[in-house]
Amino acid sequence: MSDVPAAGWTGRWISAVGASVTRNASEGDPMFARLLLPLGPVRLHWRPAENEAHFSLDVAGAGALVLAHLSSMDVQIEWGRSLRSGTPVLLARDWNHDWGWHGRSSAGTMILRGDRDGASSFNPITGQDEFLRQVEAHERIHMIQYDQAWILWGEPMEERFMEWIGAGPELVRYADFSVHGLLFWGLGHLLPYDHLPWEYEAHAISGTDWDR
């Protein structure tokens, strides 16, 4: 299934629609009053009934993408995997071996280990590297978790904060700072890996092992 074009992207959008419906219901709005759909480091805000839509920048996601390219990991973007997943997917050929797992998700950017033996790791068309495909499936779950957390409570919290500090309407409309990611980052450093609830969920859904 991971080789189907846009498979991960489709799943990510279906999940985002479900989270949007939940958000609308919690605010007393019609089911599809507003749909919030991720497009890599950009988000589509769509109100079908009003025929109104605009895009906003996921500042944290764009920042993570830039920082990955500026790091010493020697990354290259995998266009095939990125199009399938609906988010930037990078292969890091100088992997940080202090990281126990072989994939990382940072604010909507997926980084996969790319220093394994064999050229198949760098060929998204043949799909011969089963190990990377499993890691990719696991990290896709983290993408969905990131989206859901932003839609359900990250953006509402951010909107209230921006109103409180008197931020201009254009900033609120076109920039998402995704500060909810700081909570995940903090808990990820405070709790052991095998105590993180989002890791339990990702392993259970993707069928990956804890010792990967």
C-alpha positions in Angstrom: 0.0 0.0 0.0 2.9 2.4 0.7 3.9 2.3 -3.0 0.5 3.5 -4.2 0.8 7.1 -5.5 -0.4 9.6 -2.8 -1.4 6.8 -0.4 0.0 8.6 2.6 -1.3 11.9 1.4 -4.8 10.6 1.0 -4.7 9.0 4.5 -3.4 12.3 5.9 -6.3 14.3 4.4 -9.0 11.8 5.5 -7.6 12.1 9.0 -7.6 15.9 8.8 -11.2 16.0 7.5 -12.2 13.8 10.5 -10.3 16.1 12.9 -11.9 19.2 11.3 -15.4 17.7 11.7 -14.7 17.1 15.4 -13.4 20.6 15.8 -16.5 22.1 14.0 -18.8 20.1 16.3 -17.0 21.2 19.4 -17.5 24.8 18.3 -21.1 24.4 17.5 -20.6 24.8 13.7 -22.0 22.6 10.9 -20.1 19.4 10.2 -18.1 20.7 7.2 -18.1 24.4 8.1 -14.3 24.6 7.9 -11.8 22.0 6.6 -8.2 22.3 7.6 -6.0 20.3 5.2 -2.2 19.9 5.4 0.0 20.3 2.3 3.5 19.8 3.5 4.6 23.0 5.3 1.5 24.8 4.0 -2.1 24.4 5.2 -5.4 24.9 3.3 -8.2 26.6 5.3 -11.4 25.9 3.3 -15.0 26.9 4.1 -17.0 25.1 1.4 -20.4 26.7 2.1 -18.9 30.2 1.8 -16.7 29.3 -1.2 -13.8 30.8 0.7 -10.2 29.4 1.0 -6.8 30.6 1.9 -3.4 29.1 2.7 -1.2 29.5 5.7 2.4 28.7 6.4 3.3 26.1 9.0 6.2 28.1 10.4 7.5 25.3 12.6 7.3 22.9 9.7 9.1 25.2 7.3 11.7 25.9 9.9 12.3 22.1 10.5 12.8 21.6 6.8 15.3 24.4 6.6 17.2 23.3 9.7 17.4 19.8 8.4 19.1 21.1 5.2 21.4 23.2 7.3 22.4 20.4 9.6 25.3 18.1 9.2 23.1 15.1 8.3 23.7 15.4 4.6 20.1 15.2 3.6 18.4 14.9 0.2 14.7 15.2 -0.5 13.0 12.0 -1.8 10.4 13.4 -4.2 8.6 10.1 -4.7 8.2 9.4 -1.0 7.3 13.1 -0.4 4.5 12.9 -3.0 3.2 9.7 -1.5 3.3 11.0 2.0 2.0 14.5 1.5 4.9 15.9 3.5 8.7 16.5 2.8 10.6 13.2 3.2 14.3 13.5 3.5 17.0 10.8 3.5 19.9 11.6 5.9 23.1 9.9 4.7 25.0 11.1 7.8 22.6 9.6 10.4 22.9 10.6 14.0 23.7 7.2 15.6 22.6 8.4 19.0 19.0 8.1 17.7 17.8 4.7 18.5 15.2 4.6 15.7 15.8 4.9 12.0 13.3 7.7 11.3 12.4 11.0 12.8 9.5 13.3 12.5 10.0 17.0 13.2 7.1 19.4 12.9 5.7 17.7 9.8 9.0 16.9 8.2 10.0 13.3 7.9 13.7 12.2 8.0 14.6 8.7 7.2 18.0 7.0 7.8 19.8 7.0 4.4 23.2 5.5 5.3 22.2 1.9 5.2 24.1 -0.4 2.8 22.5 -0.8 -0.6 21.4 1.7 -3.3 17.8 0.6 -2.9 17.5 3.0 0.0 17.7 5.8 -2.5 15.3 4.4 -5.1 11.6 5.2 -4.3 10.4 3.7 -7.6 11.5 0.1 -7.0 10.5 0.1 -3.4 13.0 -2.7 -2.7 14.1 -1.5 0.8 11.4 -3.0 3.0 13.1 -1.7 6.1 12.7 1.9 5.0 9.2 1.3 3.9 8.3 0.1 7.4 10.0 3.1 9.0 8.2 5.4 6.6 4.8 3.9 7.5 5.6 4.5 11.2 6.6 8.1 10.6 3.4 8.7 8.6 1.4 8.0 11.7 3.3 10.8 13.5 2.4 13.1 10.6 -1.3 12.4 11.3 -0.8 12.9 15.0 0.9 16.2 14.4 -2.0 17.3 12.2 -4.7 16.2 14.6 -3.1 17.9 17.6 -2.9 21.2 15.6 -6.5 21.0 14.3 -8.1 20.0 17.6 -6.3 22.1 20.1 -3.1 23.6 18.7 -4.7 26.2 16.4 -7.5 27.2 18.8 -5.0 27.8 21.5 -2.8 29.8 19.1 -5.7 31.9 17.9 -6.6 32.9 21.5 -3.0 33.7 22.3 -2.6 35.9 19.2 -5.8 37.8 20.1 -4.5 38.2 23.6 -1.2 39.8 22.5 -3.0 41.9 19.9 -1.3 40.3 16.8 -2.5 41.6 13.5 -5.2 39.7 11.6 -2.9 39.0 8.6 -0.4 37.2 10.9 -3.2 35.1 12.5 -4.6 34.3 9.0 -1.5 33.4 7.1 1.0 32.0 9.8 0.7 29.0 12.0 3.4 28.6 14.6 2.4 25.1 15.6 3.5 25.7 19.2 1.8 22.4 20.1 4.9 20.7 18.8 6.9 22.1 21.7 4.7 19.9 24.1 5.6 16.8 22.1 9.2 17.8 22.0 9.3 18.4 25.8 7.6 15.2 26.7 9.8 13.3 24.3 12.8 14.5 26.3 11.2 13.9 29.7 9.8 10.4 29.3 11.5 7.2 28.1 10.8 6.3 24.5 8.7 3.2 25.4 6.5 5.4 27.7 5.4 7.8 25.0 1.7 7.3 24.0 2.1 8.5 20.5 4.9 5.9 19.9 2.6 3.1 21.2 0.0 4.3 18.7 2.5 4.5 15.8 3.9 1.1 16.4 0.5 -0.5 16.8 -1.0 1.0 13.6 2.1 0.6 11.4 3.0 -2.9 12.8 6.7 -1.9 13.5 8.9 -3.2 16.3 10.2 -1.3 19.2 13.8 -2.2 18.6 13.9 -0.7 15.1 
